[in-house]
Amino acid sequence: MKTVKLYDINPYRDEFTAKVISCTKSGENYETVLNETLFFPEEGGQDADKGVIKVAGISKEIPVLDVKIREDVIYHILPENIEEGSEVTGKIDYERRFDYMQQHSGEHIISGLAHKLYGCNNVGFHLSEREVTLDFDRLLSPEEVKNLELKANECVQRDIPVKACYPEEATLAGLDYRSKKELTGPVRIVEIEGVDMCACCAPHVKSTGRIGIIKFVDYIPHRGGMRITICCGMRGVKDYVTKQDVVSRVSAALSAPTEKIPDALDALFADRLRVNEERIKTGERYLKILTEAATKENGNVVIFGEGLDTKLMRDSVNDEMAKRDDYIGVFNGNDSEGYNFIIGSKVKDCMELAGKLRSELDAKCGGKNPMIQGSIKATALEIRKFF
């Protein structure tokens, strides 16, 4: 017996009464079939409705954990058994239902326009509480994505009626509608005139104006095509509020009006790059002085400094390795806190040296010839004596 889909008749209802046809144990839960329901099942890339069911004469609400559909029979997954033949009242989470209607209707507008404007085919759709993603079979340029978002919101402003029906077979054969797969039996067509016509099983808003807003939050290349992440209605408003707060804080931090934030960031990064370049040059001069003043222990050059950049340390070791065969060691730090170090030699065995450092001075180090690096808690005097 097929379940009567009340959400097809009026998706704006939030409460209904029905009779229990069957209630079958399935794992830890029960699959409950009603003669009719407002609960939309997980189908067509969309999560199932949430809500509760109450048995007539009993005040306890039973949560609907999930909703499935198999061969036009809808199964309500419940945590407890309900006697067959019982009359029940079902109540869906309407705020969530309307949110999903806004997201799904927004998807139809975008998919229809993407096909009309750019020849894109929607090849994937996912709608959940967390995100809404649309997958297309070709890449779109940033300009095309911006235009698509603009045109979609123009459709919202026009408040176009959203119609759903089951056309007769002969009528259906003459319609040019979108569908990801071949369909058999009655086909439900959702039409937004002049924008989109698509086979779809889900509830939708009555007109595009009820979507409120369509916002693109991300777009990335995906499997040879494009994935666009959207949020519509109150999701879009909340996303805007959150991002506007971030923009306002960045604007205040940069002492720049919103429209000048990119210029202020460019200037900040340019200044940061200049300071970093100056720091590197200063570090190079500092290391050169340290190298010239470094002690030579049995032919090995041992350099001590503080606040040294790791890259500069490595570059200094490489430079000195080209000039001599002995060990070159650069130690960065102080006696109280310890040192980080890099040691190299183009001739001598650094791996053997690492073993001795670990056993004699409890160093933590590793690497491979011709260079090792690590940390050590010994004093400068102890390190010099070691070399």
Number of C-alpha atoms within 10 A of each C-alpha: 10 13 17 16 18 16 19 18 13 13 21 18 14 18 17 16 18 20 18 18 18 18 22 18 14 12 7 8 16 20 22 24 23 25 18 20 26 24 30 27 23 16 14 15 15 20 18 22 20 19 21 18 21 18 20 14 8 8 8 11 14 17 18 21 16 19 21 18 15 9 8 12 18 25 23 26 21 24 16 15 15 21 13 15 14 14 17 18 16 21 21 21 14 17 10 14 23 20 19 26 23 28 29 26 26 29 25 24 24 25 27 25 21 25 16 14 13 13 13 20 19 24 17 14 19 16 19 13 11 6 12 22 21 20 24 24 18 19 20 21 10 10 8 14 18 13 14 21 18 15 18 25 21 15 22 21 15 11 16 18 15 18 15 22 15 13 14 10 11 8 9 15 10 8 12 10 15 19 15 12 8 5 9 6 6 12 17 17 20 24 22 21 11 11 18 21 23 21 20 20 18 22 22 30 22 20 18 25 20 20 27 18 22 29 20 18 14 12 18 13 15 14 12 10 17 22 24 20 19 23 26 25 21 16 20 20 16 13 14 14 12 11 12 13 11 12 15 15 13 16 17 13 9 15 12 16 13 16 9 12 18 11 11 17 14 11 12 13 12 12 12 12 12 12 12 12 12 12 13 16 13 12 17 18 12 14 23 13 12 16 20 10 13 16 15 15 15 11 13 18 24 22 25 20 16 13 9 19 15 14 10 16 23 19 13 20 23 18 12 19 22 10 9 15 15 20 27 25 26 27 24 20 20 17 13 9 11 16 22 21 22 22 26 27 23 19 13 14 16 22 18 11 16 22 16 14 19 14 11 10 16 14 21 16 18 17 14 13 16 17 23 20 21 17 18 21 19 17 17 18 9 12 16 16 10 12 16
